[in-house]
Amino acid sequence: MRIAIFAVLSLPLGAQGPLSLKDAVRVALDKHPSVEAAGAQARAVHTRLDQARSGYLPKLNYQESWQRSDNPVFVFGSLLTQHQFTERNFVIGPLNRPDALNNPDALNNFQSQLTVDQVLWDGRQTRNQIRSAEIGNNLASEDQRRTSMDVIASVIRSYFDAMLARENLNVAKEAVRSAEADLARAETVRAAGMATDADVLSIRVHLAAVREQEIRRANELDVARAALNEALGLPLDTPHDLSTPLATVAGSEIALPQQEESARQNRPEARQTRLAGSLARTQAETARAALWPQVSLRVAFEADRQQFVNKGGANWFAGAFVRWNLFNGYADKARIEEAREMAARAKAQERQVDSSVRLQVRSAWSNLKSARERLEVAAAAVTLADENLRIIKNRYEAGLTNVTELLRSETALLETRVRRLAAVYDQRLAAAALEMAAGTLNADSTVLD
């Protein structure tokens, strides 16, 4: 897949090769900013799992501090920790002057401290935080998948918008050529004395109208090509040779109930609501875990000295601690109640989304069925209009009908061709919309063939 994408994008702008719909989808999934943003978001959320797992690991901290004071207690304690306390520090001077013990000189204490803290039991808070992070990671993955599906749907629409604009331009060009032939035919008939100048003028007016339509269709094609490049995440002026024709595609033959069940199981929105419920329940467990005692262990190593570069006294400390939150103003109780209500909210949203995705599947199913029926009618109408125009042209050359009937037939054929193209376009989009609604649209879907 990467090789195919590189082959498409590595060509010079003026020499792009054929771009099929599947290739266009792969380019968009590789280049579109929204896909890149969703991927970055998913990776960012994944780091929260490592953050949560760190709760099982010890915490190692280093601290360097400096203090200076003549406070007797500070001096006495610092000398002890520096291993510098001697018998001269007990010397007491005469009673008529301050003594050295009660009024010591100011002393520096440079302290280096290394501590290791390890939680032994936290009421399963860390376990619940890891579970919450895992659910958050799954939520981000579903959001990333939904973004990909949105991009695929956007590419399908933009691709066939460009194809429809191109085919409409071809129809307009054909109408111009037909009108030019009608003008030549009318001038021949007028020369034979079987038509008037009014007939020729009417055809000239018709020719001007179809030329105006050709100009509009050409402009629509330029805009559609730019919109396709935007959907692909490429510069707007990038040229393409679109190779997937605007033709009907076989829609899914899976029955409607199975499509609805597929939507419930596969739609990112449906999965996210179920994950949101699991997340709310896990957060409720985390809130309840705050009521349990926490047991931790601390080991510390400390070095104290009067000068930073000198050696000094060293000591260590080890201890176990139990912390039990007996009362904190009902905050934990409120958090538990909040988590319980969020779980109820997630449950209600799950029912809402379930109904919504079922409705979307039914709507897409109905639209696909309608598009197929319209396509059959439009195809038959083109055949009839084409045959009718052939007959009218022959009758006009023989002087058996007037120019009004000829122009009416020309216009009818143009309109039926445009309607048929629109029906094919709608059928392609409806087939993609059904897969989108069922949650199965991906880069390898048959609707991209």
N, C-alpha and C positions, 0 to 999 in steps of 0.2 A: 504494500500500500504506500509506504513512504517513497519507494522508488518511483511509483506512478505519479505521485504528487510532485516530486522533484523534477520529473521529466516535463510535466506541464508547466511548472513555474520557471524552469531554467531557460525556456525559449525566449528569444528576443521579443519585445513588444510587438513588432511588426510581423512576426512570423509564428504566432501561436498556432499549435496544431489543433486537431479536432478535440472538442471538449464535450464529452458525454455528460448526461445528468449525474451519473454515479461519480465520475471524476470531479464534477463541480461540487458535489456534496463532500467528497474527501478533501478537496482544497479548502472549503469553508470550515470543516472541522479542524483543519490544521492551522488556518490563518485568521479566522474571524476573532476580533477582540473579545466578544462576549464569551467565546469558548475558552480563550486564554484566561479571562478574568475568573470564570467559574473554576477552572483548574487550579488557579492560584488560591482561590478561596477554599477549595477542598484540601489543598496541601496545608494551608494555614490551620484549618480545623483539625487536621490529622495530628499536628504538633500538640494539640491539647491532650491527646492520649498519652504522649510521653510525659507531659506535665503531670497528669494524674498518676501515672505509674511511679513517678518520683517520690510519692508519698511512702512507698515501701523502702526507699533507700535512705541511708544515713545522711545527715546534714553536717557538712564540714565547714567550719568558719575560722578565719584567722583575724585577729584584732591587734593592732598596735596602738598604744596610748602613752601620753606623757603627762605627768602631774608634778607640781611643785608646791610645797606648803611648809609652814612651821608649826602646824597643828600638832600638838604632842602625840595624840593618838595616831595620826597619819605617819609621823616620823617613826614612832615606836613600831608600828605595824610594818612600815616599809623596810626598816632595818632588818626586821625578822625575815621578811620574805626575800630580801636581798642576801640573806645569810651574812650580814655585816654587824649584827648586834653583839657587843662585847661587854665585859665588866665595867669599862669606863663609862658606859651609858647609864650606869647606876650611881655615878658620883653625884652627891648632893652637896652644894656649897654651903657657906655660913648662912645662919638664919637671917642676917641683916642684908642679904642680896639675893637676887633671883638665882635659882639653882639651874643647872644644865638640864636636868630631867624634865622640869616643868616648863622651861623656856628654851627649847632646842633651836639650833640654827635651821634655816629653811633647807629642805632636802628635795632632790630630784628623784623621781621614780619612773623609769622607762619600763613599760610592761608589754610583753609579747604573750599573747594567749591564743591557743589552738583548742577549739572545742569540737566535739563530735556528739551529735544528738540523734538518737534512734527511737522512733515510736514503736513500742512493742504491741500495743493494742489501742485502737481508736474507735471502738464500737462499729467497725466495718465502714467507717466513713470513706476511707481510701478506696475500698472495694467498690462502693457505690459511685464514687467520683470517676473511677475507671469505666464503670458501666455507662455512666452518663456520657463520658467522652466517646465511647464506642458508638453509642446511639447518635451522638452529634456527628460523628464521622460518617455514619450511614445516611444521615439526613443530608449532609453535604454531597455525598455521592449521588443521591437521588436528585438533588438540585442540579448537579452537573449533568446528569442524564437528561433532565428536563430541558436544560439549556441546549444540549446537543439536538434533541428532538425539535425544539423551536427553530434552531438554525437550519436543520434539514428541511422542515416545512417551509421556511422562508426561501431557501434555495429553490425548492420545487416550484413555488409560486413565481419567483422572480425569473427562473429559467423559462417557464412556459409563458410568462408575460412577454418575454423577449421573443419567444417562438411565435406566439399569437400575433404580436406586432409585426413580425417579419412576414407571416403568412397573409395578414390583412394588407400589408403593403403590396405583396404579390397580387392579391385579388384586385387591389386598386389599380395597379399597373395593367393588369389584364383588362379591367374595365376601360381604361384609357385607350388601350389598343383596339378594343371592340368599338368604342365610340368613334375613334378615328376611322375605322373601317366603315362604320355606319355613315359617317360624313361623306366619305368617298362614294359610298353606295348611293346616298341621297343626291349627290351632285350628278352622278351618272343617270339616275332616274329623272332628275330635273332636266338634264340635257336631252333626254328622250321625250320630254314633254309630259311626263306622268307625275311630276311633283312640282311644288311651288317653292318660291324663295322662303316662305314661312317654314316649310319643312326643314330646309337646310339650316335656317336660323335656330330652330328648335334643337336640332342636333348639336349645333355649335354651343348653345347654352348648356346642354347636357354634358358635352365634352369639357367645358370649363368647370362644371360642378365636380366631375370625377377627377379632374386634375387637381382641384382644390383638396379633394379627399385624399389624393395621393400624397400631397404635401403634408397633410395632417398625419397620415400614417407613417411617413418617414420620420417626422418629429417624435411620434410616439415610440418608434423603434429606438431612436437615439436615447430617449429617457429610460426605456426599459433596459437597454444594455448597461447604462450607468447604474441603474438600480440592482441589476444582477451582480455587477462588480462590488457594490456595497454589501450585498448579501454574502459574497465570497470573501470579503475582507481584503480586496485588492484595490489598487488605484482605479478611480472611476473611468479612466480613459483606456483601460486595458482591453484590447480587441480579442474576440473569441470567434472560433468557428464552431457553432453549436451543432452537434451531430445527432442528438436524440430527437427524432421527429415528433411533431405534434400529432400524435396518433393515439388511438385508444389503448388502454392497458387492461389486462385481466384483473378485475377486482377480487377481493377475498371471497371465497365460497363458504367460509365458516358461517354457521347459523348465528342468528342474532343473539340467542341466549349465551352461546359460547363467547361471542364478542364482548358481551357485557361482563361476563365472568373474567375474561382476559383483562378488561379495563380495571376491575376491582383488584386484580392480582399484580398487574404490571404498570399501571399508571403511576408516575412519580408522585403525583399529588395524593393518591390513595395510600401509597406506601408511607409517605411522610406523615400523614395523619395517624397511622398506626404506630409509627415510631415516636411521634409526639406523645401518644398515650403512654408508651413504655417509659419515655423520658420523665414524664410527670410522676409516674409511680416510683421510679428510681429516686427522683428528687424527694419524694415523700419519705422514702426509707432513709435517705441521707439526713433529712431533718429530724427524724426519730432517733437516729444514731447519735445525735448531739446530746441526748439524755443519758447516754452510757458513760461510765468513767473512762479516762484515757491514761494509759501507762506508758512512760517513756524512760529512757536511759540517757544519761549525760556523762561523758568523760572529757576532762579538760587537762591541758598541760599549760603551765604558766612559767615565764621567766621574768625576773625583776632585777633591775640594775640602776645604779646612780648615773651612769653615762651610757649613751646608746651603743657605743662600740665595745664596751667592756663586758666581761663575763659577770654574771650575777647569780643570784639564787634561783633555783628551779624547783617546782613542786607540781604535783598532779592531784586530780580530784575525780572521783567517780561516785555517781549517785543514781538512784531510781526514784521516780516521781509518779504520784497518782493525782490526777486532776479530775474532779467530779463537779460538773455544773449542777448545783442543787437548785438554784433559782436565779433567773436573769430577767425578771420583769415580764414573764410570759412571752418573750420573744420567740423561743423555740416552739411554743404552742401555736403561736400565730403563723410561723413558717410551716408547720405541719398542716394547719388548716388551709393555708394558701396552696400548698402542693396538692392537697386533696381536691380543692376546687379546680385547679388546673387540670387534674386528671379527668374530672367530670366534663370540663370544657372540651378536652381532647376527644372524649368519647362522643360528645354531641357533634363535634366537627367531623368525626369519622363517618357518622351517619349522613351528615349533610353532603360530604364529598362523595360518598357511595352513591347517593341519589343523583348527584350532579354528573358524575362520569357515566352513569347509565343513560341519562338523558342525552348527553353528548354523543354517545355511541348510537343511540336510536336516531338522532338527528342526522349524523353522518351516514348511517345506513340508508335512511330515506332519501338523502340528497344524492347518494350514488345510484340508487334505483331510479330516481327521477332523471338523473343525467343520462343514464342508459336509454331510457324511453325517449327522451328528447333527441338523443343522437339518432335513433332510428327514424324518427319523424323528419329531422333535419336532412338526413342523407337522402330520404325519399323525395323531399321537397327540392333538393338540388337537381336530382335526376329529372324531375318533372319540369322544373324551370328551364333547364338546359334544352330539353326537347321542345318546349314551347317556344323558346327564342329561335331555335333553328327553323321551326315552321313559320313563325312570324316574319323572319328575314326573307324566306323564300316567297311568302305572300306579298311582302312589301316590294321586292324586286319585280314581281309580276303585276304590281299595281292593284292588288286585291285588298290591301289594308292601308291604313294611314300611319303617319309618323308617330302619332300619339301612342298607338298600340305598340309600335316598335320600342319606343322609349320606356313604356311601362314594363315591357318584357325584359329589357335590359336592366332596369332598376330592380325588378323582382329577382332576377338571377343573382345580381350583386348582393342583395339582402340575404337570400337563402344561403349563399356561400359563406357570408360573414356569420350567419346564425349557426351553420354547421361547424365552423371553426370554434365558435364560442361553446358549442355543445361538447366538442372534443376536449377543449380546455377545461370545462367544468367537470367532465368525467375523470380526467387525470387528477385534478385537485380533489375531487370527492373521494377517489380511491385512496389518495394519500391521507386525507382527513380522517377516513375510517381507521386506518392503521394508527394514526396519531391518537385518535380517541380510544382505541383499544390498547394503547401503550406498547405497540410492537414496531413502531416506525424506527428504522435504523439505517445505517449506511449500506446494508446489503438487502434491503427490502425489494421485493419484486416490482413495486410501484415505480422504482427508479429505472426499470428496463426500458 
